[in-house]
Each structure stands twice: as C-alpha cells, then as structure tokens.
Amino acid sequence: MISKYRILSRFHDVSLDIDHLSTGCKTVLNVMYNPDKVFCMKECGENALDILYSLEDGQVYSDFPTISFYMNKVKAVCQGKYTMIDDYEKLKEWWNYA
C-alpha cells in the first residue's frame, strides 16, 4: 500500500488504484486491516487463499470448502475450538463435519 487507495504492483512497479485489484486481493486487504470483522472468501483464488490461511489474525467464512491445494497448515475454528490441520483431505473432511 502506498496510500489509502493505491497499491504498488510487484509487476514493473506500476501504481494501481485499489478498485483495479481482484476480489481476492481486496479480501486479503480487508482481513488484514479489519481483523475484528468477518469477510467472505469464496471468490478468492489460490494466491489469495494461501495468504488468508497464513494470516495470524482475521476472520473469514465460506458456505462451502474453499481450500488452497498449496496450503501448509490451517488454523480451523468451530464454536470457539481451534484445530491445526496440515493436510488438504483432512481439512476438507473437517469442513464437511464441523
């Protein structure tokens, strides 16, 4: 972020208005800067999901499993109980039965 509404792209150092960012990028920024609010992640791509799952703070939700294939581990929360999951199939199973 170079200002409240502008970001410096990692490609060719181009300055972009935040309204030109993908939905996933906007979701990541919202989660990072508003950790007390919950944001929907079901329209996020793989790159945004990887970042969302790696954040220490913030809250996201989806109506269906939204899982990155490249994840290392996820802190899954259900009814105040935390579970660390480091396998795609285990996370998918947790999602279906949580």
C-alpha positions in Angstrom: 0.0 0.0 0.0 1.4 3.4 -1.0 -1.6 5.3 0.1 -5.1 4.6 1.4 -6.4 3.9 -2.1 -3.3 3.0 -4.1 -1.0 0.0 -4.2 2.3 -0.6 -5.9 2.2 -3.7 -8.1 5.0 -6.2 -7.9 5.0 -6.3 -11.7 7.0 -3.4 -13.2 6.4 -1.1 -10.1 3.1 0.0 -11.5 0.9 2.1 -9.2 -2.7 0.9 -9.2 -6.0 2.1 -7.7 -7.4 -0.4 -5.3 -10.6 -0.7 -7.4 -8.5 -2.4 -10.1 -7.5 -5.2 -7.7 -9.0 -8.7 -7.8 -11.7 -9.7 -5.4 -9.2 -12.0 -3.6 -6.7 -9.2 -3.1 -9.4 -6.9 -1.8 -10.5 -9.6 0.6 -6.9 -10.2 1.9 -6.5 -6.4 2.5 -9.9 -6.2 4.3 -9.0 -9.1 6.5 -5.5 -7.7 7.3 -6.8 -4.2 8.1 -10.1 -5.1 9.8 -9.3 -8.3 11.8 -12.4 -7.7 14.0 -14.7 -8.2 11.1 -15.6 -11.4 9.1 -15.2 -11.5 5.3 -16.4 -14.0 2.7 -13.5 -15.8 1.0 -15.5 -17.9 -1.5 -14.5 -15.8 -4.5 -10.7 -15.8 -3.7 -8.2 -17.5 -6.0 -5.4 -19.8 -4.9 -2.9 -16.9 -4.3 -5.3 -15.1 -2.0 -6.3 -18.3 -0.2 -2.7 -19.1 0.6 -2.3 -15.6 2.1 -5.6 -15.8 4.0 -4.7 -19.1 5.5 -1.3 -17.9 6.6 -2.5 -14.8 8.5 -2.2 -14.8 12.3 -5.3 -12.6 12.7 -8.5 -12.0 10.9 -11.8 -13.9 10.2 -13.2 -15.4 7.0 -16.0 -17.7 6.1 -17.4 -19.5 3.1 -20.6 -21.6 2.6 -18.5 -24.4 1.0 -15.0 -25.7 1.3 -12.6 -23.1 -0.1 -9.2 -24.7 0.2 -5.9 -23.9 -1.4 -4.1 -27.0 -2.8 -0.8 -25.5 -1.8 -1.6 -24.9 1.9 0.9 -25.8 4.6 -1.4 -25.7 7.5 -4.7 -24.0 8.5 -6.0 -23.0 12.0 -9.6 -24.1 11.7 -12.1 -22.7 14.2 -15.6 -24.0 15.0 -17.6 -22.9 18.0 -14.5 -21.5 19.7 -12.4 -24.7 19.3 -9.2 -24.4 17.3 -7.7 -27.2 15.3 -4.5 -27.1 13.3 -4.8 -29.0 10.1 -1.9 -29.7 7.7 -3.5 -31.9 5.1 -5.9 -31.0 2.3 -8.1 -34.1 2.7 -8.2 -33.7 6.5 -9.3 -30.1 6.2 -11.9 -31.0 3.6 -13.3 -33.7 6.0 -13.3 -31.2 8.9 -15.1 -28.7 6.8 -17.9 -31.2 6.0 -18.4 -32.3 9.6 -17.6 -29.2 11.7 
